[in-house]
Amino acid sequence: MTFHTRVVQEKVPVAAGLTSTQRQEFLKFPEVDDFVLGRYYQLTRTDLRLLDSLDDATEKLGVGVLLTVMRHIGRNAMTMNVPDMVLAEVAHQLGCDMNLFQTYQKNWKRAGKDHTARVKTHLGYMSFQIHHRQELLQFMHDRAHHTDMWFPLMVDLVEELRKRRILMPKIGVLESLIQEALNFARHFAFQILTMGLRDPYLKKLDDLLLPDPRYRKGKGTTLGWLRDLPVKASGENVLKCLEKVKKLRELLLPWQPREFLAKNRMEKLTREGRTLDTYQLSDFEPMRRHAMICVILMDAEETLTDRILDDHRKIMLGSFSVCEKEHLSKILSHKTTITESLNLTYTIGKILIAAKETGENPLPEIEGLISWEDLVRVMEASKNVTDQKMLDSMHLLKGQYRKFRKYARKMLSSFEFQASSTAEDLLDALQMLAKMGKKRKLPKVVPVSFVTGLGTLQNRSHDMKRPYQ
């Protein structure tokens, strides 16, 4: 397979940009209420001195609106539909008719540039220039590392323009700036993931995209095999997953460099990787291809680990269910004995209570109820029913041991388990089993406090057989 290398850096895809509805949110005039009018649309003495230098009421109203709108939202009022509420408030302070603003708009070309320049100087605003683009790109790079979502990025950018007192340019200019920042963030992520990888390692990654004769009769790739998950939970499938985890660990994936990337950025790349096929990866430029293969492999290792533990849980629950059903079946098989014993206990109990009240000897009445031979028989049968094994289904797990012995030792040795202080006994048991390997005997003392219904084992743990693992 030939991997295509481009001389020009490939433009990686980013989100589609703002929707028309989202774009309109930034173009429309924001909601205005009494609080906003009181905070942004009250002319100060300095404002009035600037307006007094103008010739007539029309220009005063026009510049007054330019000034207050720019102070409020950092934009040129001539590019927007200014609400009547704003016009009325400014006109009231100047003692003129708000309709004069329409006249000012018609004559805007005559003195508009001069008035805008004077207002910008008055408020300390600047028009958007090329050097501002570079400065804002630096600001947006940090945010683009964390998200690919255009709307929050545009909110941050517009707010930053306002803080820096830069008039908002056309929305397309800001969109192109965001797109460049997103492209930079993605390229930076690819650099981080591949910065320590040498050519021999990169060749190993590329080889994963080649046909693998062991997988789907050579029609699949090694990468496809590593990503393929079994359909159902079984010991055989757990072993297959463990084999894939071993293969992935041998690749020494760049887990540490990944920590330098924002969580949201890594999650975005992971979601993207799950949608990519092998043939798509083959067409990427080298850096992006190698980075995305690493992302896919790290995601595969995490997914396989979760799958192994989840399949083991399902196998365990299935075994418990089988034991409980078998246990219930055994109890039901002694239904007659249990019923006979309970009825006899109830009847003899009534006789004994009555005898205590009357002072009579209860033995003749008991002998008339049941012979001593039958009484002994019922008591012996009841003893068998109340045996520890009859009251607990855990001992039946030894019949399910074959399900676990296929993979249990390999699974325990493949992972490093951790536990809270309340589960240290369970952790000790897992570590003990992992160290035992193929040894046939358990140690004299084993931790079993986490197993319910086996309290007596605390005093005889040395008698436990291996299948109880």
Secondary structure, DSSP 8 states (H G I E B T S, - for coil): ------SS-----------HHHHHHHHS-----HHHHHHHS---HHHHHHHHTSSSHHHHHHHHHHHHHHHHHSS-GGGS---HHHHHHHHHHHTS-TTHHHHHHHTHHHHHHHHHHHHHHHHT-B---HHHHHHHHHHHHHHHTT---HHHHHHHHHHHHHHTTB----HHHHHHHHHHHHHHHHHHHHHHHHTT--HHHHHHHHHTTSB-TTSGGGTSBHHHHHH---SS--HHHHHHHHHHHHHHHHT---HHHHTTS-HHHHHHHHHHHHH--HHHHHTS-HHHHHHHHHHHHHHHHHHHHHHHHHHHHHHHHHHHHHHHHHHHHHHHHTHHHHHHHHHHHHHHHHHHHHHHHH---SHHHHHHHS-HHHHHHHHHHHHHHTSHHHH-SGGGGGGGHHHHHTTHHHHHHH------GGGHHHHHHHHHHHHHTT-SS--SS---TTSTT-GGGGG-GGG--GGG-
